[in-house]
Every structure is written in C-alpha cells, then in structure tokens.
Amino acid sequence: MTSIDTQKIIAFLSALSKNNQREWFHEHKKERMDVNEEFESLVQEFMIGIGSFDDSVLGFQPKQLTFSMVRDTRFSHDKSPYRPALRAHISSKGKLPIPVGYFLSIEPNGNTMLGGGLFADMFKDATTMIRDYIVDHGDEFHQIVTDPSFTEYFTLLGTKLKKVPKGYDPEHPYGEYLKYKSWFVEFHLPDEAVTDSTQFIKTGLLLFERMKPFNDFLNKALVDFEMPKR
C-alpha cells in the first residue's frame, strides 16, 4: 500500500475553510495540486480495495471519480466560492449518482464521511423504481437494513414523506420504507481517524463492504434507470 499523506490533505482543507477566498485559493495552487495528487492516490487505494469484493468499480482513473471544490453559489445564501472538502464517488459508472456506489468525502473538523446509496431525491423515476422494487422485495430490503452487520455502523437516511405516497398501499407492511424519496447511509469520522491513512483505508473498506448489499439492492431496482438528458 502506498504511503498517502492524509495529514497534508486535512491541513490544506482546514486552511481553506479559514481562508475561503479566490485570492488565497489561487495563491496556494502548488499546495492544492499536491493535495489533489494525494487524494487521487487515496481514491486509487480505495478502488483497488473495493475491487476485491466489487470488481465493477475497477474501470476508471481516480481523476474521473473526483469532484471539484468550486461551489455553485447561484442559489445559495452561502457565497463561499469553495467547498473545503475532497470528494469522490466510486461506482460501476464512475461518479454519476446512479448507479449508486461508494462515496468518500474528506472534510476537516470531524466532517469526513463515508457513505453509499441514493443521495439525490430529484430523480423522480429513480424514486419510483426503488419504491416499486420495495413493494415486491420488501422482505429482502428489511433484512438488509436490519442485519446486525449493517446496523453496527449505519442507520437508513434520506428525504422522507410523512405519509405513504399516493399509488401505494398505505397498509403495506414496509410502508415506512416507501415514504422515502432517497435512501442512503453515512458514517462520519474525526480528523484523527483520517490522518492515519493506513487505518483510514482499512476502516473505509470495512464500511464499504458492509454497505455493499444495500447498494446492490438499490442498483437492482435502478437497473433500467437512464440519467436525464441535459
């Protein structure tokens, strides 16, 4: 395993969070490029590790899986130009939100997160597909999200309605799951758990392997989903 300086990543992102201005960002370009390289090496290690239990993720370069730090501030009250985080989504189709995969976000001050599932709730077709699949395979889904190997680390999260949506049986035994518009999991880590890169990768791979049955279920539901054309 390559030695990756995750301490350098946390230090740079901490500095960015305190100096979130374009001038500072451009003045520290060299440092930023170094940190991006470290992060891409980290993503590579995660891809290789995930590949041991899910080889569908192995067809990409790390650069193809990472997100920009530049924020879209047009509709946001927060006008900070940058997100002080380095993020990647590792899946069989790269960083697209569907199919779902393994999400990694390093952010200082205890905000680092490893997650999986469908985070987006704006894809109505995707929400419908998952609900319909739960109607027919509710026992399987319930078993996955209540299995001790899952609940040891995760709780089901997502945007949720107050009532079972129209078109579905309000008395369905798994009606609680049908109320969701998105279905995802998150596990947060303190900075000190990130700065030891060997342990961080080991922990991350354990979490990703535990969430694989959850991701697999959602991807079976979404097998015919097509991303909307822009």
N, C-alpha and C positions, 0 to 999 in steps of 0.2 A: 504493500500500500504506500502510495506517495505521501510524503510529509506535506501537509497543507496548513498554511498559516491562517487559521480561522481567527486568531487573536488580532491579526492585522485587519481582517475584514470587520470585526466588531469595532475596533478602534477608529477606522475610517468612517463607518456609518454613524458612530457616536459623534464624531466631529462634524459630520454633515448635518446631523439633526440639530446641532447648536449653531451652525452657520449655513442655513438653508437659503443661500442666495446664489444667483448666477455667477457673480464675480468670483466667489470663493470656489465654486464648482469647477470653473474653467482654470483658475489658478492652480488647482490641485489635480490637473489632468493626469500627470505621470503617476501619482499615487493611486488615482482612480483606476487607471489601466492595469496597474499591478494587482489591485484588489479584484478586478474583474477576472484576471487570469487565475488567481487563487480560487475564485468562486467556480469558474468553469472546470478547474481540476477537481473541485469538490463534487460538482454535478456528475462528472465522469465517473468518479468513485461510486457514487450512488447508483448510476446507471448500471455499472458492472455488477454491483451487489444485488440490485433488484433483478437483474438478468438471471441470477441463479434460481429465482422462483417465478419470474415472469419475463420470458425472453422476448416478448412482444415489444419491449422498450429499447431494444439494442440497435435500432437502425438510424440513430441520429448523432449529430455532433452536439456537444454541450451548448455551443453558441446558439443553436436552433431552438433550445428549450428555455432560454432565459428571457426575462422581461426588462424593459427599460426602467431606469429610475425617474425619468421625466414624467411628471404628473399632468393629466388633463384637468386644468383648473377652470374650464369654461363654466361649469355648472356647480362649482364647489365654493362654499364660504371660505374654506382654507385655500389661500392663494400661494402657499409654499410651492416653489417650482419643482421640487424633487421629493421622491419618497425615499427616506433613509433606510432602504431595505434592498436586499438582493434576492430575487425570486426566480423559481424555475418550476415548470410543470413537466413531469416525465410520464409520457403515455405512449400508446401504440401509434398515435397520430401526432406526436410532438406536443407543442404547448397549447393546442386548441383545447377549449374546456370540455369538449366531448369528442371521443370517448374519455371517460374520467380516468384519472391516473393518480400519481403521487406528487403532492405539492410541497415545495420547500421554500420557506421564506425566512431569511436571516435578518433580524432587526434587533437593535440593541435595547437595553433596559427591560429585559425579560420578555420581549415580544417575538422571539423566534418561534416559528410554528411549522409543524409537520402535519400535513392533512391529506384528505382524499375525499372522493365523492363529487357530487354535482353542486358546486358553489353558486352557480348562476341560476336565477329564477326567472330570467326574461325570455327564455326559450319555451314558449307555451307547448309546443309539440313534444319537447323532452319531458316536461312535467306530466303531460297526458300519458305518454308512453310508459313512464315509471309507475304512475297510478294504476294504469290498466294491467301492468305486469304484476303489481302487488295484489290486485283483485284476484288474479289467478294463481299467484305463488306466494300468498301472504305467510303461510307456514314457514316457507324457506327463508323469507326475509326476517321474520320474527326470530327464527332460530339463530341467524347470523348476528343480529344486533343485541341479542340477549346472551350469547355464548360468553362464558367467563373469560376466554382468551381475548374477546373484543371489549367487554365491559371493564376489564382490568385497566384499560387505557382510554377508552372512548365512550362518549355519550352522543347519541344521534342529535345533530343540529340541523338548522335550516329555517327558512321563512315558512311560517305556518298559519293556516286559516283557523278561525275559531270553530267552524263547523265543517263537517264532511261536505265537499263541493257538490254542486248540482250535477246530476247524472250518475251519482254513485249512491249505493245503498247506505243510508245513514246508520243502519244497524249492522253494517259489515263488521265481522269480528276484528279486523285490522283497520278500522276506520280512522284511528289515531294517526296511522302512517299515511293515509290518504289525504289528510289535512295539509301535509307538507307540499310546498312548491319547489323546494330544493332539499337535498339530502346530503349532508356532509359530516365529516369528523375533523377535529383539530386536537393537537397535543402541543402545549406550549412548554418552552424550555428556558431556564435562566441563562444569562450570559456565560456563567462559569461552566455550564454543560456544553456550550458551543466551542469555547476556546481550546478545549482538549479535542482536537479534530478526530483522533482515532476513536475515542469513546463516543463522540457525537455521531460519527458514521455508524458505529455499532448499534447505538440506540435507535438511530433513524431507520436502519434496515430492519430491526426487530419490529418497530411500529408499522412500517410499510408492509411487512409480511403479514402482520396481524390484520391489517385493513384490506388485504387482497380479496378475501371472499365478499366483502361489502362492495368493493369496486367491481368485481366480476358480476355480481347480481345486477348492479345498475347498468353495466355495459351490455348484458344480455337483453335488458329492457330497451336499450337505446341502439340496438344493432342496425335498425333501419333509419336512424336519425340522419338528416342532412343539414349541415350548417347553412343558415340563410345566406343567400347571395347578396353581396353588397351592391 
